């Protein structure tokens, strides 16, 4: 549709866009100039020359205008560097990617003596869609004598939101450490969520919001502009409560990330920026919170295709589990319809997504018959049970 739109713009400007139109234009110019060249057949050396040195370059120019230059003059279609230049014009820059940081709890086999987790220790996830995610202990961490459980500060091996995995994923020591019984990240393990480089779509939304935020204070768009400046937050991931929850002039903003509700510490940093650094309207009382979460227990019975061997059945059950956890924002390894606030999470759509991605899946049954309907809350998993059907 956009290509037809920009072709129409050229037509309205009187620019020939097809080879036939160009040949007619050259012929008309030839006649208007009183040229004595009258051989306009397809085999005419003159018209062959015109086609070679004028028509083909002109067609390339039209293609450049229609497919590249004209679309990138408009915010709706601009991408890449063109969009970066547009963003700079409204005082924005594309947000860079960021490393996930957090704490992992370790459990010892015995509390006797001190035990040190050295800096550089790697903790891995199981394989997710062919990829293993890793976090690295940032500094030597000592568990004192008499203590069974302790935590260590970790950072993702690489930048990106895909490292913001849900509870229990980071549970494998790349190299065993004597005396450590287990390690597994909790639900609130993140202190700073990882983030991808801002996408064209997300940057485009921020640019669009800037036009509404021109007054800077006392309205949603201004606060969206401030809050969405943080890595990993999009303007369409912010939900406002306007009914004066703490009296006149007060409002709440509930935040989600691609990987669910942000950690409280991340929300506290945003509140410090908004409330204590003067980035709010006079008399405003605006507080950001992680989106409230509602937990659901979900059980799934998986029926495989006939004659599936044991290894493929195990892989199928793991694939079903990982994809459902993705739908509930515990990982980002798959393309799934995900849970949202003020929405209906459709179990029939989840069924459809599973079948579209798992060819060995014959049927799947859920232990609940109703969809998950949310208001100002985000559906998450309390427990997930995946078993093979008889």
C-alpha positions as CSV (number, residue, x, y, z in Angstrom):
1,X,0.0,0.0,0.0
2,X,2.8,2.4,0.9
3,X,4.5,1.8,-2.5
4,X,1.3,2.7,-4.3
5,X,1.0,5.9,-2.1
6,X,4.5,7.1,-3.1
7,X,4.0,6.2,-6.7
8,X,0.9,8.3,-6.7
9,X,2.9,11.2,-5.2
10,X,5.3,11.1,-8.1
11,X,2.4,10.9,-10.6
12,X,0.8,14.0,-9.1
13,X,4.1,15.8,-9.4
14,X,4.2,14.9,-13.1
15,X,7.1,12.4,-12.9
16,X,6.8,9.5,-15.3
17,X,7.2,6.2,-13.4
18,X,6.9,3.5,-16.0
19,X,9.1,2.8,-19.1
20,X,6.2,3.5,-21.4
21,X,5.5,6.9,-19.8
22,X,9.2,7.7,-19.9
23,X,9.4,6.8,-23.7
24,X,6.3,9.0,-24.4
25,X,7.9,11.9,-22.4
26,X,11.2,11.6,-24.3
27,X,9.3,11.5,-27.6
28,X,7.4,14.6,-26.7
29,X,10.5,16.4,-25.7
30,X,12.1,15.4,-29.0
31,X,9.1,16.8,-31.0
32,X,8.9,20.0,-28.9
33,X,12.6,20.7,-29.6
34,X,12.0,20.3,-33.3
35,X,14.4,17.4,-33.7
36,X,14.7,15.9,-37.2
37,X,15.0,12.4,-35.6
38,X,11.8,10.6,-36.6
39,X,12.7,6.9,-36.4
40,X,11.1,5.9,-33.1
41,X,10.8,2.2,-33.7
42,X,12.0,-0.3,-31.1
43,X,15.1,-1.0,-33.3
44,X,16.1,2.6,-33.7
45,X,19.7,3.2,-32.6
46,X,18.5,6.6,-31.2
47,X,15.9,5.1,-28.9
48,X,18.2,2.3,-27.9
49,X,20.6,4.9,-26.8
50,X,17.9,6.9,-24.9
51,X,16.8,3.7,-23.2
52,X,20.4,2.9,-22.2
53,X,21.5,6.3,-20.9
54,X,18.3,7.9,-19.8
55,X,15.4,5.5,-19.2
56,X,17.1,2.9,-17.1
57,X,18.8,5.4,-14.8
58,X,15.5,7.2,-14.5
59,X,13.7,4.0,-13.5
60,X,16.4,3.4,-10.9
61,X,15.8,6.9,-9.5
62,X,12.0,6.3,-9.4
63,X,12.6,3.0,-7.5
64,X,14.9,4.8,-5.1
65,X,12.3,7.5,-4.4
66,X,9.4,5.1,-4.0
67,X,11.1,2.4,-1.9
68,X,13.7,4.4,0.1
69,X,13.7,8.2,0.0
70,X,10.0,9.2,0.1
71,X,9.0,6.6,2.8
72,X,11.9,7.8,5.1
73,X,10.6,11.4,4.9
74,X,7.6,10.4,7.0
75,X,7.6,9.2,10.7
76,X,5.1,6.4,9.9
77,X,7.5,4.7,7.5
78,X,11.0,5.9,8.5
79,X,13.5,3.3,9.6
80,X,17.1,3.0,10.7
81,X,19.4,6.0,10.3
82,X,16.6,8.0,8.7
83,X,14.4,7.5,11.8
84,X,17.4,8.4,14.1
85,X,17.7,11.7,12.3
86,X,13.9,12.3,12.6
87,X,14.2,11.4,16.3
88,X,17.0,13.9,16.8
89,X,14.7,16.6,15.4
90,X,12.3,16.0,18.3
91,X,15.1,15.8,20.9
92,X,15.3,12.0,21.1
93,X,18.0,9.4,20.6
94,X,17.6,5.7,20.1
95,X,18.1,3.8,23.3
96,X,21.1,1.5,23.4
97,X,20.9,-2.1,24.6
98,X,21.7,-3.0,28.2
99,X,22.9,-5.9,30.3
100,X,20.7,-7.6,32.7
101,X,21.9,-7.4,36.3
102,X,20.6,-9.1,39.4
103,X,21.3,-11.5,42.3
104,X,21.2,-15.3,42.4
105,X,20.7,-17.3,45.6
106,X,23.1,-20.2,46.2
107,X,22.5,-23.0,48.7
108,X,25.4,-24.8,50.4
109,X,25.6,-28.5,51.3
110,X,26.8,-27.6,54.8
111,X,27.1,-24.4,56.7
112,X,30.6,-25.3,58.2
113,X,33.4,-22.9,57.2
114,X,33.6,-20.1,54.7
115,X,32.9,-20.7,51.0
116,X,33.8,-18.4,48.1
117,X,32.1,-18.1,44.8
118,X,34.9,-16.6,42.6
119,X,34.2,-13.7,40.2
120,X,33.6,-15.0,36.7
121,X,31.6,-18.0,37.8
122,X,29.1,-18.8,35.0
123,X,25.5,-19.9,35.7
124,X,23.6,-21.3,32.7
125,X,20.0,-21.8,31.7
126,X,18.8,-25.0,30.0
127,X,18.7,-24.9,26.3
128,X,15.9,-22.6,25.1
129,X,15.1,-22.9,21.4
130,X,18.7,-24.0,20.7
131,X,20.4,-21.3,22.8
132,X,21.9,-21.3,26.3
133,X,21.7,-18.1,28.4
134,X,24.5,-17.3,30.8
135,X,25.1,-14.9,33.7
136,X,28.4,-14.2,35.3
137,X,29.2,-13.5,39.0
138,X,30.7,-10.0,39.1
139,X,32.9,-10.3,42.2
140,X,34.3,-12.8,44.7
141,X,31.4,-13.6,47.0
142,X,32.1,-15.1,50.4
143,X,29.5,-17.1,52.3
144,X,30.4,-16.9,56.0
145,X,30.7,-19.8,58.4
146,X,27.4,-21.0,59.7
147,X,25.3,-19.8,56.7
148,X,23.6,-22.2,54.3
149,X,22.1,-19.7,51.8
150,X,23.6,-16.5,50.3
151,X,23.4,-14.4,47.2
152,X,25.8,-13.2,44.5
153,X,25.6,-10.3,42.2
154,X,25.5,-11.4,38.5
155,X,25.4,-9.8,35.1
156,X,24.2,-11.3,31.8
157,X,26.9,-12.5,29.4
158,X,25.5,-10.3,26.7
159,X,23.1,-7.4,26.4
160,X,19.4,-8.0,25.6
161,X,16.0,-8.5,27.1
162,X,16.2,-12.2,26.3
163,X,18.4,-12.6,29.4
164,X,15.6,-11.5,31.7
165,X,14.5,-15.1,32.3
166,X,11.8,-16.2,34.7
167,X,12.2,-18.0,38.0
168,X,14.3,-21.2,38.0
169,X,16.0,-20.8,34.6
170,X,19.5,-19.9,35.8
171,X,20.1,-23.1,37.6
172,X,23.2,-24.8,36.1
173,X,26.7,-24.2,37.2
174,X,28.9,-24.3,34.1
175,X,31.7,-25.8,36.3
176,X,30.8,-27.5,39.6
177,X,31.8,-25.7,42.8
178,X,32.6,-28.0,45.7
179,X,30.1,-27.4,48.5
180,X,27.4,-25.8,46.4
181,X,24.1,-27.8,46.5
182,X,22.0,-25.7,44.2
183,X,21.5,-22.3,42.5
184,X,18.4,-20.9,40.9
185,X,17.1,-17.4,40.2
186,X,14.0,-16.3,42.1
187,X,11.1,-14.4,40.5
188,X,12.5,-11.0,41.7
189,X,16.2,-11.7,40.9
190,X,16.6,-8.7,38.6
191,X,17.9,-5.4,39.8
192,X,18.3,-3.9,36.3
193,X,16.5,-5.6,33.5
194,X,18.4,-6.3,30.3
195,X,17.2,-4.4,27.2
196,X,17.6,-4.7,23.4
197,X,18.5,-1.7,21.3
198,X,15.3,0.3,20.8
199,X,13.4,-1.0,17.8
200,X,12.1,1.2,15.0
201,X,8.6,0.7,16.2
202,X,9.4,1.7,19.8
203,X,11.4,4.7,18.7
204,X,8.6,5.7,16.3
205,X,6.1,5.6,19.2
206,X,8.3,7.8,21.4
207,X,8.7,10.3,18.5
208,X,4.9,10.4,18.1
209,X,4.5,10.9,21.8
210,X,6.8,13.9,21.7
211,X,4.2,15.9,19.8
212,X,1.7,15.3,22.6
213,X,4.3,16.0,25.3
214,X,5.2,19.5,24.1
215,X,3.6,21.1,27.2
216,X,5.9,18.9,29.3
217,X,3.8,18.7,32.5
218,X,0.4,17.6,33.9
219,X,-0.6,15.0,31.3
220,X,0.2,11.4,30.3
221,X,2.3,12.1,27.3
222,X,4.8,14.2,29.2
223,X,5.3,11.4,31.8
224,X,5.5,8.8,29.1
225,X,8.3,10.8,27.5
226,X,10.2,10.8,30.8
227,X,9.6,7.2,31.8
228,X,10.1,5.7,28.4
229,X,13.6,7.2,28.3
230,X,14.7,4.2,30.4
231,X,16.0,1.2,28.5
232,X,13.5,-1.6,27.9
233,X,10.4,0.6,28.5
234,X,8.1,1.5,25.6
235,X,5.4,4.1,25.7
236,X,2.7,1.5,25.1
237,X,3.9,-0.5,28.1
238,X,2.8,2.3,30.5
239,X,-0.7,2.2,32.1
240,X,-2.0,5.2,34.1
241,X,-4.5,5.3,36.9
242,X,-6.1,8.7,37.0
243,X,-8.7,8.6,39.7
244,X,-6.6,10.5,42.3
245,X,-5.5,7.4,44.3
246,X,-3.8,9.7,46.9
247,X,-6.1,12.7,46.6
248,X,-6.3,15.5,44.1
249,X,-3.3,15.9,41.7
250,X,-2.2,12.3,42.3
251,X,-1.9,9.5,39.7
252,X,-0.1,6.1,39.4
253,X,1.7,4.7,36.4
254,X,2.0,0.9,36.2
255,X,4.9,-0.4,34.1
256,X,5.5,-3.7,32.2
257,X,8.5,-4.9,30.2
258,X,8.7,-7.4,27.4
259,X,9.6,-9.9,30.2
260,X,6.8,-8.9,32.6
261,X,6.7,-6.5,35.5
262,X,10.0,-4.7,36.2
263,X,11.8,-5.3,39.5
264,X,10.9,-2.9,42.4
265,X,14.4,-1.4,42.5
266,X,14.1,-0.4,38.8
267,X,10.7,1.3,39.6
268,X,12.3,3.0,42.6
269,X,15.0,4.5,40.2
270,X,12.3,5.8,37.9
271,X,10.4,7.4,40.9
272,X,13.6,9.1,42.0
273,X,14.1,10.6,38.6
274,X,10.5,11.7,38.3
275,X,9.7,12.8,41.8
276,X,13.1,13.9,43.3
277,X,14.8,15.3,40.2
278,X,12.1,17.8,39.3
279,X,10.6,15.9,36.3
280,X,7.0,16.4,37.3
281,X,4.4,19.1,37.2
282,X,3.9,21.6,40.0
283,X,1.7,20.0,42.6
284,X,1.7,16.6,40.8
285,X,2.0,13.4,42.9
286,X,2.8,10.7,40.4
287,X,4.3,7.3,41.4
288,X,5.4,4.5,39.2
289,X,4.8,0.9,40.2
290,X,5.6,-2.5,38.6
291,X,2.4,-3.8,37.1
292,X,0.5,-5.9,39.7
293,X,0.6,-9.6,38.9
294,X,-2.1,-12.2,39.2
295,X,-0.9,-15.8,39.5
296,X,-2.5,-18.8,37.9
297,X,-1.9,-22.5,38.3
298,X,-2.0,-24.2,34.9
299,X,-1.9,-27.8,34.0
300,X,-1.4,-29.1,30.4
301,X,-1.8,-32.6,29.1
302,X,0.1,-33.2,25.8
303,X,-0.8,-35.8,23.2
304,X,2.0,-36.5,20.7
305,X,1.6,-37.8,17.2
306,X,1.7,-41.6,16.9
307,X,5.0,-43.6,17.3
308,X,7.0,-40.8,18.8
309,X,10.1,-42.1,20.5
310,X,11.0,-41.3,24.1
311,X,13.6,-38.6,23.3
312,X,11.3,-36.7,20.9
313,X,8.5,-37.0,23.5
314,X,10.7,-35.4,26.1
315,X,11.7,-32.7,23.7
316,X,8.0,-32.1,22.9
317,X,7.1,-31.7,26.6
318,X,10.0,-29.3,27.2
319,X,9.0,-27.3,24.1
320,X,5.4,-27.0,25.2
321,X,6.6,-25.8,28.7
322,X,9.1,-23.3,27.3
323,X,6.6,-21.9,24.9
324,X,3.9,-21.5,27.5
325,X,6.4,-19.8,29.8
326,X,7.2,-17.5,26.9
327,X,3.5,-16.6,26.6
328,X,3.6,-15.7,30.3
329,X,6.7,-13.5,29.7
330,X,9.2,-15.8,31.5
331,X,11.4,-16.0,28.4
332,X,11.5,-14.3,24.9
333,X,12.8,-17.3,22.9
334,X,9.6,-17.8,20.8
335,X,7.0,-15.8,18.9
336,X,3.9,-16.2,21.0
337,X,0.7,-14.2,21.9
338,X,1.5,-12.9,25.3
339,X,-0.3,-11.9,28.4
340,X,-1.3,-8.2,28.7
341,X,-3.1,-6.0,31.2
342,X,-6.7,-5.0,30.3
343,X,-6.9,-8.0,28.0
344,X,-8.1,-11.5,27.5
345,X,-5.5,-14.2,27.3
346,X,-7.0,-16.8,25.0
347,X,-6.3,-20.4,25.7
348,X,-7.6,-21.3,22.2
349,X,-5.0,-18.9,20.7
350,X,-2.3,-20.5,22.9
351,X,-3.4,-23.9,21.6
352,X,-3.0,-22.6,18.0
353,X,0.5,-21.1,18.7
354,X,1.7,-24.5,20.1
355,X,0.4,-26.4,17.1
356,X,2.0,-23.9,14.7
357,X,5.5,-24.4,16.3
358,X,5.5,-28.0,17.3
359,X,4.9,-30.5,14.5
360,X,5.0,-33.5,16.8
361,X,2.0,-32.2,18.8
362,X,-1.3,-33.9,18.1
363,X,-3.4,-32.3,20.7
364,X,-3.2,-30.4,24.0
365,X,-5.7,-30.1,26.8
366,X,-5.8,-27.5,29.5
367,X,-7.0,-28.1,33.1
368,X,-9.1,-24.9,32.9
369,X,-11.9,-24.0,30.4
370,X,-12.0,-20.2,30.8
371,X,-9.6,-17.6,29.4
372,X,-7.5,-15.4,31.7
373,X,-9.1,-11.9,31.8
374,X,-7.0,-9.1,33.3
375,X,-7.7,-5.5,34.3
376,X,-4.9,-3.5,35.8
377,X,-2.9,-6.6,36.4
378,X,-0.6,-9.0,34.4
379,X,-1.3,-12.7,34.4
380,X,1.7,-14.8,35.5
381,X,2.3,-18.5,36.3
382,X,2.1,-19.6,39.8
383,X,2.7,-23.3,38.8
384,X,2.9,-25.0,35.5
385,X,2.5,-28.7,35.0
386,X,3.1,-30.4,31.7
387,X,2.5,-34.1,31.3
388,X,2.1,-36.6,28.5
389,X,-1.4,-38.0,27.9
390,X,-2.0,-41.7,28.0
